[in-house]
Amino acid sequence: MLRRFCWSPLLCLGLLACHPADKGKPLAVPDPAAVLAADGDHMVSINAADAPPPPAPVQPAKDKPWPEVVLENGRAWIGCDTDYTGEAGDGTELEALDRQSLDAALEPCRERGLVRVRYVGKINPAFAAMVSRLAVVADVMDIGKRILDLDSSGGQVEAAIVAGDSIGESGWTIWVREGSICHSACVFVLAAGDNRLISGKVGIHRMMRISSTATSRAELNKELQQVYDNVKDYLQRNGVAVGVADLMMTVPNRSLRLLSNAELKQYGLDGTNAVQDDLERIKQMRKCGDDFVRRKDAFLVAFDRQCKREGADLEAVTTCGQALKDQYGFPDETCPDESPLSELGNALLEPPPAPADPPVIALPDAPVASHEAGT
């Protein structure tokens, strides 16, 4: 039986460009938007001149309409806890990214103060706009615990960096749950989380340069060098080893290199974001004192060793962490919001009980019913 092959649009264009009849003709440059829509599982980078405009800054004020953005090549759901196996599942699907729709989607999460965004799809400018807008609405509603439940085969490098910078400024935990993947450009989004919980598969490979006019390895390398310099700078400010970018260069774009648990830790892609951890330590030292910081450090070491096992789902990890917190005196009475795993601290709590019916008080001139037998 002959194996079926799927031909990449870029490869087909490249073969046509090499036809002898085309000698002397300028190389055809593929349309970036068309390639982004058909790039399969590739990681792509685009020339600055061809890049879609970045999402316009959004304002908390409701009277200022947001530019229209359509979530393309992806779907998102909003939930208010970490349990996706129950009746609520992944939550309510997000139909639009306008302010009114996001307000309605996050309103049920306001009381608990936790939102989980399940996203399945490509990393693109619409995804970047989505995480930015969700953070604005979560800030207004005082929803401080934010989880991005991610399943993506990759997408556009520049959009991943824009999304990552937004995520890094707004306090998200990134979760790649069992059965999910985070491949290619998705790894840059993973890098930006304050904390990363990984039970699925994380993989990397080279990027393709859209609108490239290179005809030699040297020319292609020169085109990619600026992109990789930006990528390395981005990884450094998120506490991830730049060796990830170097390793990407060795893996053909049509292939995939899965990272082991040991490599994820080695490169700084699993667990607490090192840069964010340093920043929080400085703040917590001032606010909560030396003893708090020492206990939190000891807890995080024990949590990594005892609770984070390969294949463990988020509920099991969280249950283990909750039990471990008691041993180290958390949540701390002085600094409860700075206690470890505070973003998941109330995730498994039952919803607050409904208020009891008020007692019936008889008016002075009304007969009071007797509860004695036979009356």
Phi, psi and chi 1 to 4 in degrees:
 res  aa     phi    psi   chi1   chi2   chi3   chi4
   1 MET       -  133.3  176.9 -179.3  -68.1      -
   2 LEU   -78.3  137.7  -66.1  176.5      -      -
   3 ARG   -76.2  137.0 -179.3  178.3  -61.8  175.5
   4 ARG   -84.9  139.3  -63.4  175.5   62.8 -171.9
   5 PHE  -117.5  143.3  -67.9   91.1      -      -
   6 CYS  -104.5  119.8  -65.4      -      -      -
   7 TRP   -90.3  126.2  -66.2   89.9      -      -
   8 SER   -69.2  141.6  162.0      -      -      -
   9 PRO   -56.1  -36.4  -23.2   32.4      -      -
  10 LEU   -67.7  -38.8  -72.5 -178.6      -      -
  11 LEU   -65.5  -43.4  178.0   58.1      -      -
  12 CYS   -61.1  -41.9  -65.8      -      -      -
  13 LEU   -63.8  -37.6  -73.7  169.7      -      -
  14 GLY   -65.8  -40.5      -      -      -      -
  15 LEU   -65.3  -40.0  -68.4  174.1      -      -
  16 LEU   -64.1  -36.4  -69.4  172.8      -      -
  17 ALA   -68.2  -22.8      -      -      -      -
  18 CYS   -90.9    0.1  -65.1      -      -      -
  19 HIS   -64.6  136.4 -165.3  -80.3      -      -
  20 PRO   -55.6  -31.2  -24.8   33.0      -      -
  21 ALA   -69.1  -14.8      -      -      -      -
  22 ASP   -96.4    7.4  -67.8  -26.4      -      -
  23 LYS   -60.4  137.0  -77.4 -174.1  176.5 -179.0
  24 GLY    88.1  -13.7      -      -      -      -
  25 LYS   -86.3  148.8  -65.7 -176.2  179.2  179.9
  26 PRO   -66.8  149.3   22.4  -32.8      -      -
  27 LEU   -66.9  136.6  -67.8  175.7      -      -
  28 ALA   -71.9  134.4      -      -      -      -
  29 VAL  -104.5  118.6  176.9      -      -      -
  30 PRO   -67.4  150.2   24.1  -33.1      -      -
  31 ASP   -70.5  123.4  173.4   53.6      -      -
  32 PRO   -57.8  -42.1  -22.6   32.3      -      -
  33 ALA   -63.5  -39.5      -      -      -      -
  34 ALA   -67.5  -40.3      -      -      -      -
  35 VAL   -68.7  -39.4  177.2      -      -      -
  36 LEU   -61.0  -33.8  -79.3  174.3      -      -
  37 ALA   -77.2  -18.4      -      -      -      -
  38 ALA  -126.0   23.4      -      -      -      -
  39 ASP   -84.4    4.4   68.6  -28.1      -      -
  40 GLY    58.0 -125.8      -      -      -      -
  41 ASP  -102.3   18.5  -66.8  -21.5      -      -
  42 HIS   -77.1  160.9  -62.2  -54.8      -      -
  43 MET  -106.6  124.1  174.4  166.2   62.9      -
  44 VAL  -118.7  151.8  -62.4      -      -      -
  45 SER  -127.1  145.0  174.0      -      -      -
  46 ILE  -121.8  151.3   55.2 -178.9      -      -
  47 ASN   -65.0  147.7  -65.6  -26.7      -      -
  48 ALA   -57.4  -36.8      -      -      -      -
  49 ALA   -67.8  -24.3      -      -      -      -
  50 ASP   -96.7   -4.4  -60.9  -38.7      -      -
  51 ALA   -69.2  138.6      -      -      -      -
  52 PRO   -61.7  150.0  -18.1   29.2      -      -
  53 PRO   -60.8  142.3   21.8  -32.0      -      -
  54 PRO   -65.1  157.0   24.4  -33.0      -      -
  55 PRO   -58.2  135.2   -6.1   10.1      -      -
  56 ALA   -64.6  143.1      -      -      -      -
  57 PRO   -56.3  136.8  -21.1   30.9      -      -
  58 VAL  -104.4  147.9  -67.4      -      -      -
  59 GLN  -112.2  143.7  -57.8  -64.4  -30.7      -
  60 PRO   -62.8  -27.9  -21.1   31.8      -      -
  61 ALA   -63.3  130.9      -      -      -      -
  62 LYS   -72.9  -20.1  -69.0 -173.8  178.1 -178.3
  63 ASP   -81.3    0.4   57.3  -13.9      -      -
  64 LYS  -108.3  104.8  -64.4 -176.9  178.0  179.9
  65 PRO   -65.3  145.7   23.3  -32.8      -      -
  66 TRP   -90.7  146.0  -69.4  -10.8      -      -
  67 PRO   -59.0  146.1  -21.3   31.9      -      -
  68 GLU   -69.1  131.0 -178.1  178.8   -0.3      -
  69 VAL  -133.9  131.1  173.8      -      -      -
  70 VAL  -107.1  130.3  178.0      -      -      -
  71 LEU   -76.7  102.8 -164.8   57.6      -      -
  72 GLU  -104.9  146.3  -62.8  177.6  -19.8      -
  73 ASN    55.2   35.2  -62.2  -40.0      -      -
  74 GLY  -172.1  159.4      -      -      -      -
  75 ARG  -134.8  150.0  -61.3  172.2   67.4 -172.5
  76 ALA  -137.0  147.0      -      -      -      -
  77 TRP  -130.3  147.5  -64.8  -97.9      -      -
  78 ILE  -112.7  122.8  -56.5  -64.5      -      -
  79 GLY  -126.8  163.0      -      -      -      -
  80 CYS  -115.3   15.4  -56.8      -      -      -
  81 ASP  -152.7 -177.2   57.9   33.8      -      -
  82 THR   -96.7   -7.3   62.5      -      -      -
  83 ASP   -89.8  105.9 -178.2   12.8      -      -
  84 TYR   -97.6    1.3   62.1   90.3      -      -
  85 THR   -91.1  -10.9   61.2      -      -      -
  86 GLY   -81.6 -165.0      -      -      -      -
  87 GLU   -63.5  -35.3 -175.7  177.1  -15.7      -
  88 ALA   -73.9  -21.0      -      -      -      -
  89 GLY    59.6 -134.8      -      -      -      -
  90 ASP   -80.8   -4.0  -77.5  -37.8      -      -
  91 GLY   103.9 -154.7      -      -      -      -
  92 THR   -96.9  131.0  -57.2      -      -      -
  93 GLU   -68.0  137.9 -175.8  163.1    6.1      -
  94 LEU   -83.1  115.4 -166.9   59.0      -      -
  95 GLU   -89.3  -27.1  -59.9  -69.0  -13.2      -
  96 ALA  -152.6  164.1      -      -      -      -
  97 LEU  -111.8   16.4  -60.6 -179.5      -      -
  98 ASP   -76.5  164.8   60.1  -80.6      -      -
  99 ARG   -61.4  -42.2  179.6   59.8 -173.9  -89.6
 100 GLN   -62.7  -43.2 -175.6  176.8    2.3      -
 101 SER   -65.2  -40.8  -63.4      -      -      -
 102 LEU   -70.2  -37.5  -66.1 -175.9      -      -
 103 ASP   -58.3  -46.8  -78.5  -15.3      -      -
 104 ALA   -65.5  -38.0      -      -      -      -
 105 ALA   -68.8  -37.8      -      -      -      -
 106 LEU   -91.1  -13.3  -92.2   64.8      -      -
 107 GLU   -55.1  -42.9 -179.8   60.7   36.1      -
 108 PRO   -62.2  -19.0  -23.0   34.5      -      -
 109 CYS   -90.9   -6.2  -56.0      -      -      -
 110 ARG   -61.3  -45.8 -175.4 -162.4  -69.4  -95.7
 111 GLU   -64.7  -43.5 -175.4  174.1    7.9      -
 112 ARG   -77.2  -25.0  179.6  166.8  -69.7 -167.6
 113 GLY    77.1   22.7      -      -      -      -
 114 LEU  -138.8  135.3 -179.0  145.3      -      -
 115 VAL  -130.0  137.3   61.3      -      -      -
 116 ARG  -118.3  123.3  175.8  172.1   58.8   87.5
 117 VAL  -106.7  112.2 -178.9      -      -      -
 118 ARG   -90.9  118.2  169.6   68.3  168.9  170.7
 119 TYR  -121.7  128.1  178.8   77.3      -      -
 120 VAL  -125.2  115.2  179.5      -      -      -
 121 GLY   154.0 -163.1      -      -      -      -
 122 LYS   -84.4  153.8  -55.0  -62.4  -71.5 -174.7
 123 ILE   -89.8  110.2  -55.3  -58.5      -      -
 124 ASN  -147.3  177.8   52.9   29.2      -      -
 125 PRO   -58.4  -32.8  -29.2   37.2      -      -
 126 ALA   -66.3  -38.4      -      -      -      -
 127 PHE   -62.5  -43.1  167.7   78.3      -      -
 128 ALA   -60.8  -42.0      -      -      -      -
 129 ALA   -64.8  -37.9      -      -      -      -
 130 MET   -61.4  -49.9 -179.1 -169.2   74.7      -
 131 VAL   -66.6  -33.5  -65.9      -      -      -
 132 SER   -65.3  -44.7  174.1      -      -      -
 133 ARG   -71.0  -38.0  -66.3 -179.4  176.3 -162.9
 134 LEU   -61.4  -38.0  -75.8  168.1      -      -
 135 ALA   -65.4  -38.3      -      -      -      -
 136 VAL   -61.5  -47.8  169.4      -      -      -
 137 VAL   -67.3  -39.6  176.3      -      -      -
 138 ALA   -62.7  -37.7      -      -      -      -
 139 ASP   -62.0  -46.4  -76.5  -18.0      -      -
 140 VAL   -62.2  -38.4  171.9      -      -      -
 141 MET   -87.6    2.0  -65.6 -172.8  178.0      -
 142 ASP    59.0   40.9 -161.6   24.7      -      -
 143 ILE   -95.0   95.5  -58.1  174.0      -      -
 144 GLY   -87.2  -20.4      -      -      -      -
 145 LYS   -97.6  114.7  -41.0  -55.1 -179.9 -174.0
 146 ARG  -130.1  126.1  -54.5  165.0 -171.8  179.0
 147 ILE  -123.7  126.3  -57.7  170.6      -      -
 148 LEU  -102.1  107.5  179.5   58.0      -      -
 149 ASP   -91.8  101.5  176.4   -0.3      -      -
 150 LEU  -109.7  137.1 -162.1   54.4      -      -
 151 ASP  -143.9   99.1 -173.7   -3.4      -      -
 152 SER  -146.8  137.7  174.6      -      -      -
 153 SER   -87.0   -2.1   61.7      -      -      -
 154 GLY   124.6 -158.2      -      -      -      -
 155 GLY   157.0 -129.8      -      -      -      -
 156 GLN   -99.9  129.5 -172.7 -168.0  112.7      -
 157 VAL   -59.7  -49.8  173.8      -      -      -
 158 GLU   -62.9  -39.0  -72.0   79.2    4.4      -
 159 ALA   -66.9  -36.7      -      -      -      -
 160 ALA   -63.3  -39.0      -      -      -      -
 161 ILE   -70.2  -40.7  -69.1  176.6      -      -
 162 VAL   -60.8  -46.8  170.2      -      -      -
 163 ALA   -63.2  -42.1      -      -      -      -
 164 GLY   -62.6  -40.9      -      -      -      -
 165 ASP   -64.6  -37.5  -76.7  -24.0      -      -
 166 SER   -66.0  -43.2  175.7      -      -      -
 167 ILE   -62.9  -41.9  -72.0  168.2      -      -
 168 GLY   -64.7  -23.6      -      -      -      -
 169 GLU   -93.4   -4.9  -66.5  173.6   -3.4      -
 170 SER  -130.5   16.2   49.8      -      -      -
 171 GLY    71.4   58.9      -      -      -      -
 172 TRP  -107.8  141.7  -69.8   85.4      -      -
 173 THR   -93.2  132.5  -71.5      -      -      -
 174 ILE  -101.5  129.2  -51.2  -65.7      -      -
 175 TRP  -123.5  122.0  178.1   26.5      -      -
 176 VAL  -108.8   96.7 -177.2      -      -      -
 177 ARG   -80.1  170.8   74.2 -168.9 -168.6 -164.2
 178 GLU   -57.9  134.8   65.3  -76.2   -2.4      -
 179 GLY    87.6  -10.4      -      -      -      -
 180 SER   -99.2  165.3  -67.8      -      -      -
 181 ILE  -129.9  158.1   61.3  172.9      -      -
 182 CYS  -140.9   94.2 -176.6      -      -      -
 183 HIS  -113.5  157.1  -66.3  167.5      -      -
 184 SER    61.1 -128.9 -171.5      -      -      -
 185 ALA   -64.1  -19.6      -      -      -      -
 186 CYS   -59.2  -28.2  175.2      -      -      -
 187 VAL   -61.1  -32.2  174.7      -      -      -
 188 PHE   -68.7  -33.6  -60.1  132.7      -      -
 189 VAL   -68.1  -43.7  178.4      -      -      -
 190 LEU   -56.3  -39.0  177.1   66.4      -      -
 191 ALA   -60.0  -27.8      -      -      -      -
 192 ALA   -84.2  -12.3      -      -      -      -
 193 GLY   -65.2  147.7      -      -      -      -
 194 ASP   -63.2  -36.4  -76.2    5.4      -      -
 195 ASN  -140.3  146.4 -164.3   23.5      -      -
 196 ARG  -125.4  124.2  -59.2   76.6  152.3 -131.9
 197 LEU  -115.7  116.1  -58.1  173.8      -      -
 198 ILE  -123.2  116.7  -57.2  173.2      -      -
 199 SER  -117.6  -17.8  -64.2      -      -      -
 200 GLY   -88.3 -158.6      -      -      -      -
 201 LYS  -108.1  134.8  -59.9  -61.3 -177.2 -177.5
 202 VAL  -117.2  127.4  177.5      -      -      -
 203 GLY  -139.6  155.7      -      -      -      -
 204 ILE  -133.5  161.9   59.4  173.8      -      -
 205 HIS  -167.3  179.3   57.7 -173.8      -      -
 206 ARG   -67.0  162.4  -78.2  177.1   66.4   93.2
 207 MET  -100.5  154.5   66.8 -177.8   71.0      -
 208 MET   -99.0  140.5  -73.7 -166.6  -54.2      -
 209 ARG   -97.7  108.9 -177.6   68.3  162.1  163.4
 210 ILE   -75.2  147.3  -65.7 -179.4      -      -
 211 SER    69.2   17.8  -59.5      -      -      -
 212 SER   -68.0  140.4  172.8      -      -      -
 213 THR  -114.7   15.4   58.5      -      -      -
 214 ALA   -66.1  140.7      -      -      -      -
 215 THR  -121.4    4.9   58.1      -      -      -
 216 SER  -147.4  164.3   68.1      -      -      -
 217 ARG   -62.1  -39.1  -66.2 -179.8 -175.2  178.8
 218 ALA   -63.6  -42.0      -      -      -      -
 219 GLU   -67.5  -40.5  -69.8  176.4   -5.1      -
 220 LEU   -65.3  -41.4 -179.4   59.9      -      -
 221 ASN   -62.7  -39.5 -177.0   68.3      -      -
 222 LYS   -63.6  -40.7 -175.2  176.6  180.0  179.9
 223 GLU   -63.9  -40.3  -73.0 -177.5   -6.8      -
 224 LEU   -78.4  -19.7  -72.7  174.7      -      -
 225 GLN   -61.1  -42.2 -164.6   58.8   52.5      -
 226 GLN   -64.3  -39.5 -177.8  178.3    0.3      -
 227 VAL   -62.8  -45.2 -177.8      -      -      -
 228 TYR   -67.4  -31.9  -86.8  101.0      -      -
 229 ASP   -62.9  -42.5  -73.4  -15.3      -      -
 230 ASN   -65.6  -39.8  -67.8  -22.8      -      -
 231 VAL   -63.0  -45.0  164.1      -      -      -
 232 LYS   -63.9  -40.5  -70.6 -179.4  177.6 -179.7
 233 ASP   -61.7  -41.4 -179.8   66.6      -      -
 234 TYR   -63.4  -45.9  169.5   80.7      -      -
 235 LEU   -61.7  -41.2  -66.8  174.1      -      -
 236 GLN   -62.3  -42.5  -78.0 -176.7  -39.1      -
 237 ARG   -73.9   -7.8   65.9  176.9  176.5  -95.2
 238 ASN  -109.0   13.3  -76.9  -70.2      -      -
 239 GLY    71.9   24.5      -      -      -      -
 240 VAL  -108.8  139.2  176.3      -      -      -
 241 ALA   -63.3  133.8      -      -      -      -
 242 VAL   -68.8  -10.4  -63.5      -      -      -
 243 GLY   -60.3  -22.3      -      -      -      -
 244 VAL   -60.4  -44.4  172.8      -      -      -
 245 ALA   -65.0  -39.2      -      -      -      -
 246 ASP   -64.9  -39.8  -65.4  -28.8      -      -
 247 LEU   -67.0  -35.6 -175.6   57.8      -      -
 248 MET   -57.0  -39.3  -75.4  177.5  174.2      -
 249 MET   -61.2  -21.3  -68.4  -73.6  -76.6      -
 250 THR   -93.7   -5.1   68.3      -      -      -
 251 VAL  -109.0  116.9 -176.6      -      -      -
 252 PRO   -54.4  147.4  -24.0   33.2      -      -
 253 ASN   -61.1  -29.8 -169.2  -90.0      -      -
 254 ARG   -80.9   -5.7   64.9  179.3  178.9  -87.2
 255 SER  -106.7 -176.8  -59.3      -      -      -
 256 LEU  -150.2  134.9 -173.5   70.4      -      -
 257 ARG  -113.2  106.5  166.6   74.6  149.8   76.0
 258 LEU   -75.2  138.4  -68.1  178.4      -      -
 259 LEU   -93.7  133.5  -61.2  177.2      -      -
 260 SER   -75.7  168.0   67.5      -      -      -
 261 ASN   -58.7  -40.7  -70.7  -18.5      -      -
 262 ALA   -64.3  -39.8      -      -      -      -
 263 GLU   -69.1  -38.8  -72.1  173.8  -36.9      -
 264 LEU   -58.3  -42.4  -70.4  168.6      -      -
 265 LYS   -70.0  -41.7  -68.9 -176.4  179.5  -62.6
 266 GLN   -60.3  -41.3  175.5 -174.3  -12.2      -
 267 TYR   -84.6   -5.9  -69.8  124.4      -      -
 268 GLY    81.2   28.8      -      -      -      -
 269 LEU  -102.4   -7.6  -74.8  167.5      -      -
 270 ASP  -119.2  141.4 -173.9   18.7      -      -
 271 GLY    86.1 -153.5      -      -      -      -
 272 THR   -71.0  136.3  -56.4      -      -      -
 273 ASN   -66.7  121.0 -175.0  -53.8      -      -
 274 ALA   -62.3  -41.1      -      -      -      -
 275 VAL   -67.8  -45.8  176.1      -      -      -
 276 GLN   -62.7  -36.9 -176.2   65.8   27.0      -
 277 ASP   -62.8  -43.6 -171.6   48.8      -      -
 278 ASP   -61.6  -43.7  -77.7  -11.3      -      -
 279 LEU   -62.9  -43.2 -177.3   60.3      -      -
 280 GLU   -67.1  -37.4  -70.7  180.0   -2.0      -
 281 ARG   -60.4  -42.4  -76.8  171.3   61.7   87.7
 282 ILE   -62.3  -45.4  -66.6  170.3      -      -
 283 LYS   -66.9  -43.0  -65.8  178.3  179.6  177.8
 284 GLN   -70.7  -31.7  -69.4  167.9    6.5      -
 285 MET   -60.8  -40.6 -167.9   76.0   73.7      -
 286 ARG   -70.9  -40.8  -68.7 -165.6  -64.4 -102.3
 287 LYS   -87.5  -40.6  178.4  179.3  178.9 -179.4
 288 CYS  -110.0  -16.3  -52.6      -      -      -
 289 GLY    96.8  167.7      -      -      -      -
 290 ASP   -65.0  -41.9  -66.6  -11.5      -      -
 291 ASP   -61.1  -41.5  176.3   68.3      -      -
 292 PHE   -59.7  -47.5  175.0   93.9      -      -
 293 VAL   -63.9  -40.4  173.1      -      -      -
 294 ARG   -65.4  -42.3  -76.3 -164.7  -64.5  -90.5
 295 ARG   -64.9  -38.7  -77.6 -172.6  -69.0  119.9
 296 LYS   -66.5  -40.6 -173.9  170.9 -177.7  178.7
 297 ASP   -60.0  -45.5  -73.6  -14.7      -      -
 298 ALA   -64.1  -38.9      -      -      -      -
 299 PHE   -61.8  -47.3  167.7   86.4      -      -
 300 LEU   -62.6  -36.4  -68.2  173.7      -      -
 301 VAL   -64.5  -46.5  171.4      -      -      -
 302 ALA   -65.7  -36.5      -      -      -      -
 303 PHE   -63.1  -45.1  177.1   74.8      -      -
 304 ASP   -61.9  -37.8  -77.7  -15.4      -      -
 305 ARG   -78.5  -39.0  -69.6  176.3  178.0  172.7
 306 GLN   -98.9  -30.1  -61.2  179.6   32.8      -
 307 CYS  -105.7  -30.5  -60.1      -      -      -
 308 LYS   -94.3   94.1  -64.3  179.5   63.6  177.5
 309 ARG  -111.4  150.5  -56.1 -176.6  -53.5  -83.7
 310 GLU   -59.6  129.2 -176.0  174.9    3.6      -
 311 GLY    86.1   -6.1      -      -      -      -
 312 ALA   -71.3  135.5      -      -      -      -
 313 ASP   -81.8  169.4   60.4   30.3      -      -
 314 LEU   -64.0  -35.3 -175.5   59.7      -      -
 315 GLU   -64.7  -41.6 -175.8  174.2   -4.2      -
 316 ALA   -66.6  -41.7      -      -      -      -
 317 VAL   -62.0  -43.5  171.7      -      -      -
 318 THR   -67.7  -41.1  -56.2      -      -      -
 319 THR   -61.4  -43.0  -59.2      -      -      -
 320 CYS   -62.0  -44.0  174.0      -      -      -
 321 GLY   -64.4  -38.4      -      -      -      -
 322 GLN   -62.6  -42.3  -68.4  -65.2   96.1      -
 323 ALA   -66.0  -38.0      -      -      -      -
 324 LEU   -68.5  -31.8 -162.9   62.4      -      -
 325 LYS   -60.6  -35.8  -75.1  167.8   69.6  172.0
 326 ASP   -61.1  -36.2  -67.1  -22.6      -      -
 327 GLN   -66.3  -26.6  -59.7  178.4   28.3      -
 328 TYR  -107.2   12.7  -70.2   87.5      -      -
 329 GLY    76.5   34.0      -      -      -      -
 330 PHE  -118.6  149.7  -65.6  112.2      -      -
 331 PRO   -70.1  144.2   24.8  -33.5      -      -
 332 ASP   -77.8  135.3 -173.1   85.9      -      -
 333 GLU   -64.3  -35.7  -66.1 -178.2   -0.5      -
 334 THR   -77.8  -40.1  -55.9      -      -      -
 335 CYS  -129.4   65.5  -64.0      -      -      -
 336 PRO   -63.6  -37.2   23.0  -33.0      -      -
 337 ASP   -71.6  -22.3  -68.5  -21.2      -      -
 338 GLU   -92.1   -2.5  -74.0   76.6   14.4      -
 339 SER   -63.6  152.1  -65.3      -      -      -
 340 PRO   -62.8  145.4   20.7  -32.3      -      -
 341 LEU    59.7   27.6  -62.7 -172.0      -      -
 342 SER   -62.8  -25.0   61.7      -      -      -
 343 GLU   -69.2  -18.0   70.4  -83.8    9.6      -
 344 LEU  -116.7    3.5  -57.3  178.0      -      -
 345 GLY   -60.0  -34.9      -      -      -      -
 346 ASN  -109.9   16.5   58.2   -5.6      -      -
 347 ALA   -69.1  -33.9      -      -      -      -
 348 LEU  -101.3    5.1  -59.9  179.7      -      -
 349 LEU   -72.0  146.8  -63.2  179.7      -      -
 350 GLU   -67.3  148.5  -66.6  -64.8  -32.6      -
 351 PRO   -58.0  149.1  -21.3   31.5      -      -
 352 PRO   -58.3  139.6   19.4  -30.5      -      -
 353 PRO   -65.6  151.3   24.9  -33.3      -      -
 354 ALA   -67.5  143.3      -      -      -      -
 355 PRO   -60.5  140.6   21.5  -32.3      -      -
 356 ALA   -69.4  151.7      -      -      -      -
 357 ASP   -63.0  137.0  -66.7  -26.5      -      -
 358 PRO   -65.2  146.4   23.4  -32.4      -      -
 359 PRO   -62.7  145.8   24.4  -33.9      -      -
 360 VAL   -82.7  119.8  178.0      -      -      -
 361 ILE  -106.5  121.4  -57.9  175.3      -      -
 362 ALA   -74.8  137.9      -      -      -      -
 363 LEU   -69.9  154.9  -63.1  175.5      -      -
 364 PRO   -56.0  -36.4  -25.9   34.0      -      -
 365 ASP   -95.9   10.3   57.2  -10.6      -      -
 366 ALA  -101.1  141.8      -      -      -      -
 367 PRO   -68.3  140.6   25.2  -33.3      -      -
 368 VAL   -99.0  127.0  179.5      -      -      -
 369 ALA   -67.9  141.0      -      -      -      -
 370 SER   -94.6  141.8  171.7      -      -      -
 371 HIS  -102.3   10.3  -65.0  -79.4      -      -
 372 GLU   -75.6  148.7  -65.4  178.7   -1.9      -
 373 ALA   -60.2  137.8      -      -      -      -
 374 GLY    86.9    2.7      -      -      -      -
 375 THR  -105.7      -   61.3      -      -      -
